[in-house]
Amino acid sequence: MIPASFEYTVAKDLANAVELLARSGGEAKLLAGGQSLIPLMRFRLATPSLLIDLNKVPGLNGIAENGELRIGALVREADLEANALVRQRYPILVDTTQVIADPLVRNLATVGGNLAHADPANDHPATMLALRASVVARGPKGERVIPIDELFVDTFQTSLKPDEILTEIRIPKAKPRSGGAYMKLERKVGDFAIAAVAAYLTLDDGGKVSSAGIGLTNVGATAIRARKAEAALVGRAPDEKAIAQAAAEAAAAAQPFGDTRGPAEYKRDVVRVLTGRAIRIALARAKGGA
Ligand SMILES: Cc1cc2nc3c(=O)[nH]c(=O)nc-3n(C[C@H](O)[C@H](O)[C@H](O)COP(=O)(O)OP(=O)(O)OC[C@H]3O[C@@H](n4cnc5c(N)ncnc54)[C@H](O)[C@@H]3O)c2cc1C
């Protein structure tokens, strides 16, 4: 199908983008990589009267570790995957980006767009929940920081206001003895997840878990933070008994529904199995072994 007619403009900088967005009175959509928005427009599931192209806005493409890891909203998946700092210190992000769609999509799709789109099937939200990230939003009244736990409101709905632009993702700096992993089961390469799990752990000097983050993909209206699964690990030695308990809690936190990717009970068990696997890889990485 051909999209409904719309106006198109290129924002020259962030202030210009904010101004154009505010002036549109909620009728405009921001265009980043276009990998979710353009398909929606072609199905006429989105009919914005104006597209504000962010791609020429300077300053949104950086990846830097400075107290925390800061990822510009316009960083492409392909650039995240190739980044040396990310590959060395945040392998959970590499796990995540390299299972998103296919290389052609990843050349255009942005990390900010993946989060702002708030599709429960998207892969970054669960990882960002596990990492306790936050996002920076810029609007006419200035900048605010939104903890990731407050970002995803419902399917395709975030707490970003209609006149706000997501400009940056902030991730707490990787501590010593920390590690994470993202495990996804898909029907075929490039597909959205049947279910996927992000796990991020920090160990104390004695080898016990001092903090844990577990996020679930495509088993609910939004990405889900499995808090009871996290609690099953914290303060304990991460032995097989603790891992099995955390995996069972993650499965209990999932709220899947049956569809062409499988029945709800199957997806729930996929969450259980993937949680165990993600925790084991996260542990190996935290100990410096993977
Ligand atoms: C064939 C195919 C397969 C896919 N498979 C996967 C997959 O396996 N896993 C996965 O996670 N995703 C997948 N996707 C979806 C897509 O890759 C992501 O949703 C994508 O990362 C969105 O980013 P984008 O930059 O393309 O956003 P766009 O399509 O440009 O925008 C998406 C939405 O976010 C808004 N937006 C974008 N940037 C901002 C911003 N900075 N501030 C505020 N709002 C903003 C837009 O207005 C729009 O509403 C797939 C897409 C395709 C086409």
The ligand as an SDF file (V2000), in Angstrom:
LIG
                    3D

 53 58  0  0  0  0  0  0  0  0999 V2000
   12.2630   -6.5630    8.5160 C   0  0  0  0  0  0  0  0  0  0  0  0
   12.3160   -5.9880    9.9120 C   0  0  0  0  0  0  0  0  0  0  0  0
   12.6450   -6.8200   10.9610 C   0  0  0  0  0  0  0  0  0  0  0  0
   12.7340   -6.3040   12.2540 C   0  0  0  0  0  0  0  0  0  0  0  0
   13.1310   -7.1230   13.2700 N   0  0  0  0  0  0  0  0  0  0  0  0
   13.3510   -6.6010   14.4930 C   0  0  0  0  0  0  0  0  0  0  0  0
   13.8690   -7.3930   15.5460 C   0  0  0  0  0  0  0  0  0  0  0  0
   14.1650   -8.5810   15.4000 O   0  0  0  0  0  0  0  0  0  0  0  0
   14.0680   -6.7990   16.7630 N   0  0  0  0  0  0  0  0  0  0  0  0
   13.8030   -5.4840   16.9750 C   0  0  0  0  0  0  0  0  0  0  0  0
   14.0310   -4.9860   18.0800 O   0  0  0  0  0  0  0  0  0  0  0  0
   13.2820   -4.7090   16.0150 N   0  0  0  0  0  0  0  0  0  0  0  0
   13.0590   -5.2250   14.7720 C   0  0  0  0  0  0  0  0  0  0  0  0
   12.5370   -4.4580   13.7860 N   0  0  0  0  0  0  0  0  0  0  0  0
   12.0230   -3.1180   14.1210 C   0  0  0  0  0  0  0  0  0  0  0  0
   13.0170   -2.0260   13.9860 C   0  0  0  0  0  0  0  0  0  0  0  0
   14.3040   -2.4820   13.7000 O   0  0  0  0  0  0  0  0  0  0  0  0
   13.0850   -1.2220   15.2420 C   0  0  0  0  0  0  0  0  0  0  0  0
   11.8540   -0.8540   15.7610 O   0  0  0  0  0  0  0  0  0  0  0  0
   13.9330   -0.0220   14.8890 C   0  0  0  0  0  0  0  0  0  0  0  0
   15.1130   -0.1820   15.6010 O   0  0  0  0  0  0  0  0  0  0  0  0
   13.2900    1.3030   15.0570 C   0  0  0  0  0  0  0  0  0  0  0  0
   14.2900    2.2920   14.9380 O   0  0  0  0  0  0  0  0  0  0  0  0
   14.2390    3.3470   13.7630 P   0  0  0  0  0  0  0  0  0  0  0  0
   15.4050    4.2340   13.9700 O   0  0  0  0  0  0  0  0  0  0  0  0
   14.1420    2.6670   12.4490 O   0  0  0  0  0  0  0  0  0  0  0  0
   12.8930    4.0990   14.1360 O   0  0  0  0  0  0  0  0  0  0  0  0
   11.7860    4.7660   13.2080 P   0  0  0  0  0  0  0  0  0  0  0  0
   11.1160    3.7110   12.3940 O   0  0  0  0  0  0  0  0  0  0  0  0
   12.3590    5.9400   12.4720 O   0  0  0  0  0  0  0  0  0  0  0  0
   10.8190    5.2950   14.3480 O   0  0  0  0  0  0  0  0  0  0  0  0
   10.0570    4.4050   15.1350 C   0  0  0  0  0  0  0  0  0  0  0  0
    9.1620    5.2170   16.0850 C   0  0  0  0  0  0  0  0  0  0  0  0
    9.9530    5.8430   17.0740 O   0  0  0  0  0  0  0  0  0  0  0  0
    9.8280    7.2760   16.9890 C   0  0  0  0  0  0  0  0  0  0  0  0
   11.1700    7.8070   17.1960 N   0  0  0  0  0  0  0  0  0  0  0  0
   12.2900    7.4670   16.5070 C   0  0  0  0  0  0  0  0  0  0  0  0
   13.3490    8.1060   17.0120 N   0  0  0  0  0  0  0  0  0  0  0  0
   12.8880    8.8600   18.0400 C   0  0  0  0  0  0  0  0  0  0  0  0
   13.5080    9.7400   18.9570 C   0  0  0  0  0  0  0  0  0  0  0  0
   14.8250    9.9580   18.9360 N   0  0  0  0  0  0  0  0  0  0  0  0
   12.7310   10.3580   19.8950 N   0  0  0  0  0  0  0  0  0  0  0  0
   11.4110   10.1120   19.9510 C   0  0  0  0  0  0  0  0  0  0  0  0
   10.7600    9.3010   19.0940 N   0  0  0  0  0  0  0  0  0  0  0  0
   11.4960    8.6720   18.1520 C   0  0  0  0  0  0  0  0  0  0  0  0
    9.2800    7.5550   15.5900 C   0  0  0  0  0  0  0  0  0  0  0  0
    8.5780    8.7660   15.5400 O   0  0  0  0  0  0  0  0  0  0  0  0
    8.3970    6.3420   15.3830 C   0  0  0  0  0  0  0  0  0  0  0  0
    7.1650    6.5200   16.0400 O   0  0  0  0  0  0  0  0  0  0  0  0
   12.4480   -4.9310   12.4850 C   0  0  0  0  0  0  0  0  0  0  0  0
   12.1080   -4.0910   11.4130 C   0  0  0  0  0  0  0  0  0  0  0  0
   12.0530   -4.6090   10.1330 C   0  0  0  0  0  0  0  0  0  0  0  0
   11.7240   -3.6790    8.9890 C   0  0  0  0  0  0  0  0  0  0  0  0
  1  2  1  0
  2  3  1  0
  2 52  2  0
  3  4  2  0
  4  5  1  0
  4 50  1  0
  5  6  2  0
  6  7  1  0
  6 13  1  0
  7  8  2  0
  7  9  1  0
  9 10  1  0
 10 11  2  0
 10 12  1  0
 12 13  2  0
 13 14  1  0
 14 15  1  0
 14 50  1  0
 15 16  1  0
 16 17  1  0
 16 18  1  0
 18 19  1  0
 18 20  1  0
 20 21  1  0
 20 22  1  0
 22 23  1  0
 23 24  1  0
 24 25  2  0
 24 26  1  0
 24 27  1  0
 27 28  1  0
 28 29  2  0
 28 30  1  0
 28 31  1  0
 31 32  1  0
 32 33  1  0
 33 34  1  0
 33 48  1  0
 34 35  1  0
 35 36  1  0
 35 46  1  0
 36 37  1  0
 36 45  1  0
 37 38  2  0
 38 39  1  0
 39 40  1  0
 39 45  2  0
 40 41  1  0
 40 42  2  0
 42 43  1  0
 43 44  2  0
 44 45  1  0
 46 47  1  0
 46 48  1  0
 48 49  1  0
 50 51  2  0
 51 52  1  0
 52 53  1  0
M  END
$$$$
